[in-house]
């Protein structure tokens, strides 16, 4: 019965997650959208640190080799939500935006001896923005008003979502490897409209759309070396396959007569237009007496050689083609740690987890030929044990996160986010002896 309830809850949350757009960032209009965090609740307290971690009571999607460490008697279910406030600043003008989202739903359990299984739903990218600007027009046709203005309006929605099934195996003590196989889907919608206050000038709209239905494959490995009785080091390695998504990107160029409201639409299509980058990750985690865990991660996403469809006009001829030079390779460094006095202690505060992390990511977007924003982020988090007569293995993970995206001459973003994740952990597979 419990499995049925959990499955129904997972399906319900899946519908909710796939309907969300977890961003208001104007930078989500480029590429596949704003890259979403795929960290689960305990990782987020360390700002996403993950590659070297293998917890018996948490789901670590970032390295599928970690599934082999899941407790053999448990079924782990983890769902997370977030509330974020973002401040945008450009040329002294500031505006705030709010978002609240169901972020992810994941689960894990031990299938066989030394084999763990995980499945769930995660975001991959988010598209969500709505802004406009208005300026005076100095030169118009002779029939135009001297004080005429033109306005550009931009909006977008959608994103990509990932449902996955993964497994991790520990063939011998200290070494494990694993893989995730996922289905990636979603719709990317972007629109821009150019209008004039002068009734003799046509309104021009550009509607971009792409529907993604493809796969995603990730691999991971971990090796743990015991330095002495109280200290051990774990090396984590990951690789995500880069490939063409086989997506058809469409652009509709719509010219509307401002006086008659008659529209003329030109449709452009590019096949095999979107790609995932090859992604490599390496992490090192130091574990002292199973109390203090400190680690560092490095991630490389190979975006630089990827092409993306772009509408261009040369000598009066408009075309929609794949264009390179729109991305840089993305380098991300993360430092973080987790401290807990010990879960074997009975005291409430002794079983709490205290976490912190810091990250730097290099700019991977190129906007009008110039490098886009770099990203700085930091987080603090706590893991609060759930102690009652029914269940003393579950945990409430809460973290506060700050993310800054900025580059000279472009929009500056400061985001403050509260992440809340509940990790339900119950003994589903124990065999009880009745006398």
N, C-alpha and C positions, 0 to 999 in steps of 0.2 A: 504493500500500500504506500509506504514511504517513497519507494522508487517512482511510483505513478505520480504522486504529488510533486516530487522534485522535477520530473520530466515535464509535467504540465506547467509548472512555474517557469522552467527554463524556456519553454516554447512561448509563453506569454511575454516574458522579458525580451525574447528575441524579436518579437514584433515591435515592441516599444523601442528597442535600440536601433533597429533598422530605419525607424522613422525620424531619428534625431539628426540635427546638424550641430555639432559641438563647437562652432566658431562663428565669430562676426568679423573675421579678419579680411581686409581687402586683399591680402596676399594669397588668400585661398582661390583667387581667380586665375592663378597660374598653375601650370602643370596638372597634376592629378588632384590638386587641392592641398589644404593644410595637412601635414603629416600628423596623424593621431598617435598619442601614446598608447602602446600596447602592453603597458605594465599593469599588473594586477595590484590589489590593495596593499600588500606588504612591500612590494617593489616601489610603489609611489612614495612611500615615506622616505626612501633613499634616492629619490629623484630618478627612478627607473633602473637602478643598478641591479643586474640580474645574471650575467653570464656564468659566474662562478658559484651561484647559490643553488643548493639542493636541499630543500626543506621537507621534512616528513609530514608537515601539517599545512602547507601552503602550495598553491598552484603557481608554477613559474613558467609561463608560456614562452618566454624569450629564449630559453634553452631547453628543448624537449628531452635532452639527456637527464634532466632533473626529475622527470616523472618516475624514474627507477627508485627514487628515495622515498616515495610516498608510503606512509604507514600501512602495513598489511591489513590492519583491522578497520580502516576508516574509509568512509566516503566523504570527500571534501567538495563542498559547493561554495563558490565565491561569486558575489555580485557586487558591483560598485556603481555609485552615483557621484555626480560632481555639481558644484555650484561655482560659477566663475563670474568675475567682474573684470572687464577690460577697459583700459583707458587708452584712447587714440589721440595722438598729438601731431599736428602738422602746421608749420608757419604760425605758431602761437595759438592756434585754435585747438580746443580739446573737446572730446565727446566720450561718454561712457556707454557701454553695452553690457547686457547681462545674458547669461546662458545657464540652463539647468538641464542636465542630461543623465539618462541611464547609460553608463559607459560600457560595461562589459558583463558577460555571464560566462563563467568557466566552471568546470568540475573535473575531479580526478579520483582514481581509486587503483588499488593493486589488483591486477588481473591474474597474474601467476607469480610464482616465486621469482623475485628480482625483476619483474616486469610491471611497469605502471602505465596506466592509460589516462589520457586527458581529452576532453572535448569542450567546445564552447563557442561563443560568439564575441567578436572583437571589432572595433573600428579600425580602418586602415587610413582613410583620408576623410576630411570634411570640407565641404564647400558651403559658405554662408556669408553673404555680404550684401549691402544695400547702401549706396551713397550716390551723390550727384554734385555737380558744380555748374554755376552759371556765370557767363562773362559777357561783356559788351562786344559788339561786332563793329569794327571800324570801317570795314569795306563791304558793301552789299551791292546788289544790282541797283540800277538807277531808280527802280520802283520801291526800294526799301526805305524804311524809316531810319532816320539818323541815329536814334537811340535804340535800335534793335539789339536783342540779346540772343545768345544761343545757350542751350543747356545740354549737358551730357549726364545721363542717368545709367548707373551700373547696378546690376543685381545678379545673384547666383545662388544656387541651392543644390543639395544632394551630397554625394560622397560615396566612398566604397566601404563595404562591410565584408567581414571574413568569418565564415563558419569552418571549424577545423576539427580533425580527429588526429590525435598523436599518441605515440608510445615511446617509452624509454626502457632500455634493458641494461642491466649490470651483469655482464658475463663473468667477471671476477671482481673481487673486492677492490674498490678504489677507482675503477674505470667503468664508465657507462656511456652509452650513445643512444640517440633517439631521432625521431623525425615527426614532423607535422605535415599532414596533407589537408589542404583547405580549398574551399570554393569561395572565390572572390566575385562580388557582384555589386552593382549600384549604377546610378545615373548621375552624370555631371551636366548641369545646366548653367549656362552663363549668357547674360543678355546685356546689350548696351543700346541706348537710344539717343540719337542726336536730334534735338528739336530747336526750332527758331521761332522767335516772337513774330517775325515777319511772315505774313500769310502767303507770300509768293515763293517761299523756299520749302522744298519737300522735307518731310521727316524721314530720317534714315535709321533703321534698326538692324542690329546684327544679333542673331540668335544662334548660339553654339550649343550643341548637345552631343552626348556620347553615352551609350549604354554598354556597361561592362559585364561580361559573363565569362569567367575564366578560372584558372586554378592558381594555387600558390603552394610551394613546397619549401620546407625549412629542414635543416639538419643541424644536429648539435652533438657535442662530446664533452665529457668532463673527466678529469683525472685528479684524484686527491692523494697527496703525499703526506704521511704522518711525520712531522719534524721530531716530535717527542710525544710524551704522554698527554700534554696539554695543548699542543699546537699542531695545526695542520694547514696545508696550502692546497687550494683547488684551482686548477687551470680549466677555464671553459672556452670552447671554440664553437662558433656558429657560422652557418652559411645559408643564405636564402637565394634560391634560383631566380635569376633575371630572365625574362622572356617577353615576347610580344603577346599582347592581350587579345589580338585578333578582333579589335574593336573598329567599328565604322563611325568616324567622327563626321558630323554634319554641321554645316553653316548655312543659314538662310539669311540672305541680304534683302531687306524689305524697304522699298522706297514708297512712301505714302504721300500723295498730293494733298497738301494742307487745305485746299479749297474744295476738292471733290471727294476726298477721303478714299480715293481709288488707289489700291496698292499694286505694286509690281514686285514679284518675288523671284530672286535668283538663288538656286540651290546648288551648293557645292558639297561634295562628299570625298572623304579620304579613307581608304581601306587600310586595315592593319596599322592604325595610327598611334596607339598608346602602348607603352612598355613599362615593365617593372625593372628596376635596377638590380644587378648582382649586389648582394649585401654580405659583408664579412664582419664578424665580431670576435673579439678576444677579451677575456676577463680573468682577473686573478683575485681570489678571495682568501683572506687569512682568518682562521677560526681559532680563537684562544679559549680553551676550556669550555667550549660551547656556550660562552657568555657574550664575548665581544667578537663581532664579525665585521671586518673592514675589507673593502674591495675597490677595484678600479676596472672600468670597462672602456674599450675603444671600439667604435663602429665606423665602417667605411661603406658608403653607398655610392655605387658607380653610376652617377647620373650624367656625367659630362658628355658621353658619346650618344646619349639618347636624343632622338628627334621628336618634335611635337608639331602638330598642325598649326599653321599660321596663315591668316588672310593678308595678302599683300597686293599692292597696286603699283605696277611699273609701266610707265609710258601710257597710262590710261587703260591698261589691261589688268583686271583683277583676277587673282588665282588663289586657291586654297591648297597648300602643299605642306609636306613635312619639311621642317627647317631645323638645322642643328644649331649649336651655340647658344641654347636657351638655358642650359644648366651647368653647374659645376659639380664635381664630386663632393659629397658631404662627409665631413669628418666630425665625429662626436666623441667627447671625452666625459666620463662620469666618475666621480668619487663619492663614496658613501659608506655608511655603516649601520649596524644594529647592535644594541646592547640589551641584554636581559640577564638578571641575576641567576635565574634558573627556573625552568618550569616544574622541576621536582619539588620546589619549595611550596608551602601551602599559603604563604602570605600573598595578598592581592597585589601589592606593589612589587613584590619580588618576582612576580610572573609577568609584569608589564614589559613591553618592548619599547625602547626609545630609539628613534631612527633619524637620520639626517643625510642629505646628499646635495651635490652641486654638479652642474653640467655646463659644458660649452660646446656649441655646434657651429661650424663654419657655414657661411652662406652657400646655398646650392642653387638658388634662383638667380637668373640674370634678367633684369628688367630694363628694356631699352638699351641693351648692351652693357649695362653696369651691374656689378654684383649686388644682389639683394641683401636683406638684413641677416646679420649673424644673430645667434640666440644664446642668451645666458639664462640659467634657471637654477633655483635652489628650493629645497623642501625640508620640512620638519614633520615628523610623524610619531604616532604612538600606536601600539597594539594593546588593546584592553581586553584581558581575558574575561570570558563569560563563565561565572562560577555560580552554579545552583545545583539543586538535588538531581536535576534531570540531565544536565550536560555541563561538563567542565573542560571541554576540549575546544570549543568554538572561540572565535575572537572577533572583536570589532576594531578595524583598522581605520584610523583617521589621520589625515595629513593636510598640511597647508603648503601651497606651492606658489612660487613667484616666477614668472617667465617674462623676459624682456627681449623684444625684437626691435632692432634699430639699425639704421644706416644713414649717413649724412645725405640730406636732401630728399629723404622719403619719410613716409609715415612711421612714427615711433609707437610701439605697442608695449604697454605694461599690463600683464594679466595676473590677477590674484585668484587662486582656485582652492576650494576646499574639496577634498576627496574623502568619501566615506565608503568603506567596503566591509561587508559582513561575510566572514568565513565560517560557514556551517560545517562542523566536523563531528560526525557521530560514528559510533562503533556499529557498523552494519554487518560486518563479516565475522564477528566473534562467535565461537561455539560455546554455549553455556552447558555446564555439567549439572545435571539434576540428580540428587541423591534420594 
